[in-house]
């Protein structure tokens, strides 16, 4: 297996990503300034798409794109179209999520939808039912944004009270972005803030939840925890993160190279994650639109003493991860 260092061979500026950032913000402004007065439903739909796309672009920027300068990348997605998530908090939490050996751990993975069983059993019945609905695709699409926002803000308020390092600064920067964005929405677009919150901001998160709904599941093997959705008309909106295993194994690779990398080694990728794949999101919805895909209690965390052993790092022969490197999978033997 060959490897190459993170960033090796990368352009100083990744122009497709930079162009998409300007297109995203331009489409957002055009929808609000020109479409909203005469075609309000079209404007709301386009605004929701740009909110979702900007979330995907934030994800791309925190992984070191489209330039090699972190502050430049942050500045490019400074305006928080989705209102809720400060870029620096998103970055800190998401990079923790990329520790594949801890994926799905409800204590260590900030993006896990599982709960430890003993904590789940302490919840009131209405909360358990709500989390069960949230583990259906329809529930995640409709209610997911509210559940995620309330949980995120509650956790962040606790960190702010504790003066956790970097959290207050992240929120101050976020507030500066909102101070620019909100007057544009209210006075420039002439749109009520409540409508922007319940329309584009909510629906934009809902669109992203289509991708995140089944990105990870519990598996004894870390590589078996990450999905591949092979095709989707939403692939551009998701910046090809439907090929999520490829991104997790090669996080330094820009979004527009992921499909070719997947096609070149398709059999190996599918073997690597034990075939955890779907042909598209419609197939996923057919199976789990109104049926829970995963239990809320984590299958490996039944009792407190199991928490450490369940996620003990394991050797797995087909892993392509490596510290400080961007691995390239070896070409499989011809059949």
WOQUI-V989946 format. One record per pair of residues at least 24 apart in sequence whose ideal C-beta (glycine too) atoms are under 10 Angstrom apart, sorted by the first residue. I is the first residue (numbers start at 1). J is the second residue. Records with the same first field share a line. If there is no record, write none. Layout:
I = J ; J
This chain:
1 = 318 ; 319 ; 320 ; 322 ; 327 ; 328 ; 329 ; 330
2 = 327 ; 328 ; 329 ; 330 ; 331
3 = 320 ; 322 ; 324 ; 325 ; 326 ; 327 ; 328
4 = 250 ; 252 ; 325 ; 326 ; 327 ; 328
5 = 252 ; 322 ; 324 ; 325 ; 326
6 = 63 ; 64 ; 250 ; 251 ; 252 ; 253 ; 322 ; 323 ; 324 ; 325 ; 326
7 = 64 ; 68 ; 252 ; 326
8 = 252 ; 325 ; 326
9 = 326
10 = 64 ; 65 ; 66 ; 67 ; 68 ; 252 ; 253 ; 254 ; 326
11 = 66 ; 67 ; 68 ; 254
12 = 66 ; 67 ; 68 ; 69
13 = 65 ; 66 ; 67 ; 68 ; 69 ; 72
14 = 60 ; 64 ; 65 ; 66 ; 67 ; 68 ; 254 ; 255 ; 256 ; 257
15 = 66
16 = 65 ; 66 ; 254 ; 255 ; 256 ; 257
17 = 57 ; 60 ; 61 ; 65 ; 66 ; 67 ; 73 ; 76 ; 239 ; 254 ; 255 ; 256
18 = 65 ; 66 ; 67 ; 72 ; 73 ; 76
19 = 66
20 = 53 ; 56 ; 57 ; 60 ; 66 ; 236 ; 239 ; 255 ; 256
21 = 53 ; 54 ; 57 ; 58 ; 60 ; 61 ; 65 ; 66 ; 73 ; 76 ; 77
22 = 76
23 = 50 ; 53 ; 57
24 = 49 ; 50 ; 51 ; 52 ; 53 ; 54 ; 56 ; 57 ; 77 ; 79 ; 81
25 = 50 ; 53 ; 54 ; 57 ; 76 ; 77 ; 78 ; 79 ; 81
26 = 50
27 = 53
28 = 53 ; 54 ; 79 ; 81 ; 181 ; 184 ; 185 ; 189 ; 200
29 = 79 ; 184 ; 188 ; 189
31 = 189 ; 200
32 = 184 ; 185 ; 188 ; 189 ; 190 ; 191 ; 196 ; 200
33 = 184 ; 188 ; 189 ; 190
34 = 189
35 = 189
36 = 185 ; 188 ; 189 ; 190 ; 191 ; 195
37 = 189 ; 190 ; 191
40 = 191 ; 195 ; 199
41 = 199
43 = 189 ; 191 ; 199 ; 200
44 = 191 ; 195 ; 196 ; 199 ; 200 ; 203
45 = 199 ; 200 ; 203
46 = 200
47 = 81 ; 185 ; 189 ; 191 ; 196 ; 199 ; 200 ; 201 ; 203 ; 204
48 = 81 ; 82 ; 199 ; 200 ; 201 ; 202 ; 203 ; 204 ; 205 ; 206 ; 207
49 = 200 ; 203 ; 204 ; 207 ; 234 ; 237
50 = 81 ; 82 ; 200 ; 204 ; 237
51 = 80 ; 81 ; 82 ; 83 ; 196 ; 199 ; 200 ; 201 ; 202 ; 203 ; 204 ; 205 ; 206 ; 207 ; 208
52 = 81 ; 82 ; 200 ; 203 ; 204 ; 205 ; 206 ; 207 ; 208 ; 209 ; 210 ; 211 ; 234 ; 237 ; 238
53 = 81 ; 204 ; 207 ; 208 ; 236 ; 237 ; 238 ; 239
54 = 79 ; 80 ; 81 ; 82 ; 204
55 = 80 ; 81 ; 82 ; 84 ; 85 ; 90 ; 204 ; 205 ; 207 ; 208 ; 211 ; 237 ; 238 ; 239
56 = 207 ; 208 ; 211 ; 234 ; 236 ; 237 ; 238 ; 239 ; 240 ; 241 ; 255
57 = 81 ; 239 ; 255
58 = 82 ; 85 ; 87 ; 90 ; 91 ; 94
59 = 90 ; 91 ; 94 ; 208 ; 238 ; 239 ; 241 ; 247 ; 255
60 = 239 ; 240 ; 241 ; 247 ; 254 ; 255 ; 256
61 = 87 ; 90 ; 91
62 = 87 ; 88 ; 90 ; 91 ; 92 ; 93 ; 94 ; 95 ; 251
63 = 91 ; 94 ; 95 ; 98 ; 247 ; 251 ; 252 ; 253 ; 254 ; 255
64 = 251 ; 252 ; 254
65 = 239 ; 252 ; 253 ; 254 ; 255 ; 256
66 = 254 ; 255
74 = 173
77 = 177
78 = 173 ; 174 ; 176 ; 177 ; 180 ; 181
79 = 177 ; 178 ; 180 ; 181 ; 184
80 = 173 ; 174 ; 175 ; 176 ; 177 ; 178 ; 180 ; 181 ; 182 ; 201
81 = 177 ; 181 ; 185 ; 196 ; 200 ; 201 ; 204
82 = 145 ; 149 ; 200 ; 201 ; 202 ; 204 ; 205 ; 208
83 = 149 ; 174 ; 177 ; 178 ; 181 ; 182 ; 185 ; 193 ; 196 ; 197 ; 200 ; 201 ; 202 ; 204 ; 205
84 = 145 ; 148 ; 149 ; 152 ; 153 ; 156 ; 174 ; 197 ; 201 ; 202 ; 204 ; 205
85 = 148 ; 149 ; 152 ; 153 ; 156 ; 170 ; 174 ; 205
86 = 156 ; 167 ; 169 ; 170 ; 171 ; 172 ; 173 ; 174 ; 175 ; 177 ; 178
87 = 170 ; 173 ; 174 ; 177
88 = 166 ; 167 ; 169 ; 170 ; 171 ; 172 ; 173 ; 174
89 = 152 ; 155 ; 156 ; 159 ; 166 ; 167 ; 170 ; 171 ; 173 ; 174
90 = 152 ; 170 ; 174
91 = 170
92 = 165 ; 166 ; 167 ; 170
93 = 152 ; 155 ; 156
94 = 251
95 = 251
97 = 215 ; 216 ; 248
98 = 247 ; 248 ; 251 ; 321
99 = 222 ; 311 ; 313 ; 321
100 = 216 ; 222 ; 223 ; 225 ; 226 ; 245 ; 248 ; 249 ; 313 ; 316 ; 319 ; 321
101 = 222 ; 225 ; 311 ; 312 ; 313 ; 314 ; 316 ; 319 ; 321
102 = 222 ; 225 ; 311 ; 313
103 = 215 ; 216 ; 217 ; 218 ; 219 ; 222 ; 223 ; 224 ; 225 ; 226 ; 248 ; 311
104 = 216 ; 217 ; 218 ; 219 ; 222 ; 225 ; 226 ; 294 ; 298 ; 299 ; 300 ; 301 ; 310 ; 311
105 = 218 ; 298 ; 300 ; 301 ; 307 ; 310 ; 311
106 = 296 ; 297 ; 298 ; 301 ; 307
107 = 298 ; 301 ; 307 ; 308 ; 311
108 = 307 ; 311
109 = 216 ; 225 ; 311
110 = 152 ; 155
111 = 148 ; 212 ; 215 ; 216
112 = 216 ; 218 ; 298
113 = 140 ; 144 ; 147 ; 148 ; 212 ; 213 ; 214 ; 215 ; 216 ; 217 ; 293 ; 294 ; 296 ; 298
114 = 216 ; 217 ; 218 ; 294 ; 295 ; 296 ; 297 ; 298 ; 299 ; 300 ; 301
115 = 295 ; 296 ; 297 ; 298 ; 301
116 = 297 ; 298 ; 300 ; 301 ; 302 ; 303 ; 304 ; 306 ; 307 ; 310
117 = 295 ; 296 ; 297 ; 298 ; 299 ; 300 ; 301 ; 302 ; 303 ; 304 ; 306
118 = 297 ; 301 ; 302 ; 303 ; 304 ; 307
119 = 296 ; 297 ; 298 ; 301 ; 304
120 = 295 ; 296 ; 297 ; 298 ; 301
121 = 297
123 = 296
127 = 296
128 = 296 ; 297
129 = 296
130 = 296
131 = 292 ; 295 ; 296 ; 297
132 = 292 ; 295 ; 296
133 = 290 ; 292
134 = 209 ; 213 ; 292 ; 296
135 = 213 ; 214 ; 288 ; 291 ; 292 ; 293 ; 294 ; 295 ; 296
136 = 213 ; 285 ; 288 ; 289 ; 290 ; 291 ; 292 ; 293
137 = 209 ; 210 ; 213 ; 214 ; 281 ; 284 ; 285 ; 286 ; 287 ; 288 ; 289 ; 290 ; 291 ; 292 ; 293
138 = 213 ; 285 ; 288 ; 289 ; 290 ; 291
139 = 209 ; 213 ; 288 ; 289 ; 290 ; 292
140 = 206 ; 209 ; 210 ; 212 ; 213 ; 214 ; 288 ; 289 ; 293
141 = 203 ; 205 ; 206 ; 207 ; 208 ; 209 ; 210 ; 213 ; 285 ; 289
142 = 202 ; 206 ; 209
143 = 206 ; 209
144 = 202 ; 205 ; 206 ; 208 ; 209 ; 210 ; 212 ; 213
145 = 198 ; 201 ; 202 ; 203 ; 204 ; 205 ; 206 ; 207 ; 208 ; 209
146 = 202 ; 205
147 = 209
148 = 205 ; 208 ; 209 ; 212
149 = 201 ; 202 ; 205
204 = 237
207 = 234 ; 237 ; 238
208 = 234 ; 237 ; 238 ; 241
210 = 234 ; 237 ; 238 ; 242 ; 281 ; 284 ; 285
211 = 235 ; 237 ; 238 ; 239 ; 241 ; 242 ; 244 ; 281
212 = 238 ; 241 ; 244
213 = 281 ; 284 ; 285 ; 288 ; 293 ; 294
214 = 244 ; 276 ; 278 ; 281 ; 284 ; 287 ; 288 ; 293 ; 294
215 = 241 ; 242 ; 244 ; 245 ; 247 ; 248
216 = 244 ; 248 ; 276 ; 294
217 = 273 ; 276 ; 293 ; 294 ; 299
218 = 294 ; 295 ; 298 ; 299 ; 300 ; 301 ; 310
219 = 273 ; 274 ; 276 ; 299 ; 300
220 = 274 ; 299 ; 300 ; 310 ; 314 ; 316
221 = 272 ; 273 ; 274 ; 314 ; 316 ; 317 ; 318 ; 319
222 = 248 ; 273 ; 311 ; 313 ; 314 ; 316 ; 319 ; 321
223 = 248 ; 249 ; 269 ; 271 ; 272 ; 273 ; 274 ; 276 ; 316 ; 317 ; 318 ; 319 ; 320 ; 321
224 = 272 ; 273 ; 274 ; 275 ; 276 ; 316 ; 318
225 = 273 ; 274 ; 276
226 = 272 ; 273 ; 276
227 = 273 ; 276 ; 277 ; 278 ; 284
228 = 262 ; 266 ; 269 ; 270 ; 272 ; 273 ; 275 ; 276 ; 277 ; 278 ; 279
229 = 277 ; 278 ; 279 ; 280 ; 281 ; 283 ; 284
230 = 259 ; 262 ; 263 ; 266 ; 269 ; 270 ; 277 ; 278 ; 279 ; 280 ; 283
231 = 259 ; 278 ; 279 ; 280 ; 281 ; 282 ; 283
232 = 278 ; 279 ; 280 ; 281 ; 282 ; 284
233 = 280 ; 281 ; 282
234 = 280 ; 281
235 = 259 ; 280 ; 281
238 = 281
242 = 278 ; 280 ; 281
243 = 269 ; 277
244 = 273 ; 276 ; 277
245 = 269 ; 270 ; 272 ; 273 ; 276 ; 277 ; 320
246 = 272 ; 320 ; 329
248 = 273 ; 320 ; 321
249 = 273 ; 319 ; 320 ; 321 ; 322 ; 326 ; 327 ; 328 ; 329
250 = 320 ; 321 ; 325 ; 326 ; 327 ; 328 ; 329
251 = 321 ; 326
252 = 324 ; 325 ; 326
253 = 326 ; 328
261 = 328 ; 329
262 = 329
264 = 328 ; 329 ; 331 ; 332
265 = 320 ; 328 ; 329 ; 330 ; 331 ; 332
266 = 332
267 = 332 ; 333 ; 335
268 = 318 ; 320 ; 329 ; 330 ; 331 ; 332
269 = 318 ; 320 ; 329 ; 332
271 = 318 ; 332
272 = 316 ; 317 ; 318 ; 319 ; 320 ; 329
273 = 318
274 = 318
